[in-house]
Amino acid sequence: MIGVLLAALKIIGIVILAIIALALLIILMVLFIPVRYRGKIYFKEVPDIALSVTWFFKFLSLNITYKDGLDIIGKLGWIFKLYSNHDDEEETDSIEGIENYEPEVEENPDRVNENKKENITVENNKKAGVISGKQENSEADNKIKELDKQEKKQSKKKKNKPKKKKSSAKKESKLDKLINKAKDIHYLLTEEENKKTLLLMLEKTKNLLVHILPKRIVGFFKFGFDDPSTTGQVLEAVAIFYPLYKDDFKIVPMFYDEIIEVDISFKGRLRVFYAAYIALIFWLNKKKLRKRPE
């Protein structure tokens, strides 16, 4: 009996350890396997956009395309469809069709005439009752209205003076709040320890953006306007970003043709572990920020 109990406990322990190991494996995969994205944008009179986000060799994938219309498809396990915007459109169309459905009912003319006669008699009786009731209650209503008017006049006289005081107090409180907020922001930005903390947070934000932004951008941007000087001004503005694209991305100005054509391909990745690390640093440094002493 004891041997059977020990064997059952051994099996239960093995199952629990296997579940824990599987959970740890999934957590490590989510943290360290990067989420990859790639996209392609082409524009010449009509936009053609394709964007895909994948994880673990496309085990999880999200595809977004826009050409004649927007298409969004999410898949799990390479086969199973999790989401599609076309499915929602089909459901809404079917619901609208059901709501707009009106059954056809044939009515006999004799029944219609009888129903009309009954409705007319009922309406006449109701009108007669309403008229008699109105005549009886009109005098009482006039007296009640006169009393209400007198009460409203007295209440207005009493309420005019304190309202001015309350409105002035509210204005003063709003001004005080704005002034206190401005002082808090000034102290937050000028205090020495806060400066160091904010600079660190700014640096980590920059590192996160560098990590997320595409590692490679390939393509070209061809543009031209009626006025060659406008084309030159645009070329001057785009040249500022030359260190970002360098030789992989080409800028083609057309000084004598009016054209806008874009062809861009890019790809990048994001590791959840790195994003979680930056978020932890932000959370810890947020507690270090000193508030203005009251």
N, C-alpha and C positions, 0 to 999 in steps of 0.2 A: 504493500500500500504506500509506504514511504517512498519507494523507488518510483512509483507512478507519479506521485505528487512532485517529486524533484524533477522528473522528466518534463512534466507539464510546465513547471516554473522555468525550466531551462528554455523551453520553446517560446514561452511568453517573453522572456528576457531577450532572446535573439530577435524576435519580431520587433520589440520596442527599440532595440539598438539599430535595427535596419531602418525603421521609420525615422529615427533621429539622424542617422547618417544620410538618408535620402533628403531630409529637410535641410541639413547643412550643405549638401551638395548643390541643391537648388539655389540656396541663398548665395553661395560662392559664385555660381554661374551667373546669377543676376548681377552681382556686384562687379565681377571682373570681365565677363564677356561683353564687349562693347556693342552698343546700339549703332548700327551703320545707316547712313542715309546717302542717297545719290539723287541727282535731279538733272533735268534737261529742259531748257527754255529756248524756244524758237519763236521769233515774231517777225512776220512780214505781212502786214495788212490784217492777218488773223493770228491770234496767239495759239501756240501749241505747247502745253506745259505737262511734264511728267515728273512725279516725285514719288520715291519709294523709301520706306523706313523698314529695316529688317533687323532681326536678332537671332543669333545662333543658327547660321546657315539657312536663313529664311524660315525657321520654325515658326516664328511670329513675323507677320509682314503686314504692312499697310501701304496700299498703292493709291495714289491720287493722280488723276489725269484730267486735263481740261483741253478740249478741242472744240467740238460742237456743243458740248455740255459738260457739266462736272460729274465725274465718276469717282466714287470712293469705295474701295473693297478692302476688307480686313480678313486675314486668313490665319488659322491655327493648325499646326502640324502639316503644312504644305498642301492640305486638301480641304479641310473643313472651313467653310465660310462663316466668319463671325459677324460681319456687318457689310451691308451694301445699301447705298442710298436709293437704288432702284427698287429694292424690296419695299421700302417705306412708301415710295410713290405708288406702287401697285396696290398696297393696302389702303392708302387714302382714296385712290380712285374707286376701289370696290366699296368702301364705306359710303362715299358720296353717292354711288349708284344705288345703294340700298336705301339711303335717306331720301333720295329724290324719287323713289318709286312710288307711284300713286295708283292704287287699284281702281279699275273702271267699274262703276256701279250703275246699273240701269234703273231708272226711276219711272214708275207709271205716272201718267199725267193726272189721273184721278186722285192718287195719294198726295201728289204735290199740292193740288188745289185744297184738299182737306187740311193739310198741314198749315198752309198759308192762312186759311180762315181761323184755325185755332190760335195761331200766333198773333193775329190781329186782335182777336177778342181779349187775349191775355194782356197784350200791351195797353189796350184801352182801359182795362180794369186797373192796371198798375198806375196809369197816368192819373185817373180819377182819385185814387188813394193818395198819391203824392201831392196833388193840388190841395186837397182838404187838409193834409198834414202840414203843408207849408203855411196855409192861412192861419192855423192855430199857433204855430211856433214862431211866426214872424215877429209878433209883438214881444215875446220873451227874448228873442235874439237881439232886438233893437236895444232893450234895456241892458242886456249883458254887454253889448258892444260899448255903450256909454260908460259903464262902470270900468271896463278894461282901459278905455282911453284915459280916464282920470287917474287910474293907477299907474299907467305908463308915464304920464307927465310927471307925477311925483317921483317915480323911481329915476327918471332921467336927471332931474335936478340934483338928486342925492349922489348919483354916480359920476357926474361931470368932474368934480374937484379931485377925487382920489385917482382917477384915470390918468391925469396929467402927471401926477407924482410917480405912478407905476411906470409910465412910458419913459420918463426921464431916468428912473432907476435902472430900467432895462438897458437903455443906451449906455449908461455909465458902466454897467457890468460887461457889456460886449466890448467896449473900448479897453477895459481892464484885461479881459481875456486876450485880446489881440496883442496888447503891450507885453503881457506875461509870456505869450508864445514867442514873440520876437526876441525877448530877453533869453528865453530858454535856448533858442536856436543859436543866438550869438555866443552864449556860454559854451554850448556844445562844440562849436567850431573853433573857438579861441583858446579853450583850456588846453594845457600842454599835453596831459595824458590822453585826452580825447583826440588831439591831433595825431598822435602816434597810432592810436587804435584805428582811426578813420583811414589813415594812410595804408595801414596793413590790410584793412577790408577792401580798399580800392585796388590795391595790388592783387589780391586774391580774385577779385571780380575780373580784372584784366586777364589773369591767368586762365580763368574759367572760359572767358570769351575766346581766347586763343585756342583752347582745347576744343571748343565746340565748332568754331568756324571751319569752313571747308579747307582741307589741306591742299587741294589743287583745283584751280579753275581754268578750264580750257574753252576756247571759242573766239568769237570776234564780235565787234560792235561797229557796224557800218552806218554812218549817218551823214546827212547833208540837208541844207535848208536853202530857201530862195536867196537869202542874203549870205554871201560868203563870210561876212564879218560875224554873223551869228554862229556859223560853223566853227570859226576860229575861237570864239568865246567858249563854246561847249568843249572843244578840244583842250583848251587851257584848264578848264575845271576838271576834266577827266584825268588830265596828266598828274594831278596831285596824288592819285591813288596808284601811280605806276609801281611803287615798291611792292604792292600787294599782288599784282598779276604778272609783272615783268614780261618774260618771253612766252608764257603759255597762253596769254590772252592778248589779242591784237585789236588795236583801235584803228579804224580805217575811215578817215574823213573824206567826204566827197564834196568838194567846193563848188562844183558846177552841176550837180544833180540833187534833186530833192528825194531823199530816200531815208528810211529807218529800217534797219535789219539787224536782228540780234540772234546770236546762236551761242548759248552758254551751256556747258556741262560742268558739274561740280560733284564732289563727294567728300564725306567727312565721317566722324564717329564721335560717340560720347560714351565714356565709362561711368557707370552709375556710382562706382566706388569713389571716383575723383569728385563727382558732384556732391556726394554725401560728405566727403572730407571737407570741402569748401563750406557746405552748409553748417557743419559742426563748428568750424572756425568762426563763422559769423555769429552763431548762437552763443559761443563762449565769450567773444569779444563784445557782444551787445551788452552783456552784464557788466563789463568793465567801464562802460561809458558813464561818466559822472554827470549828475544832474545839478542844476543851479540851486545853491542853498537858498532856502526861503527866508 
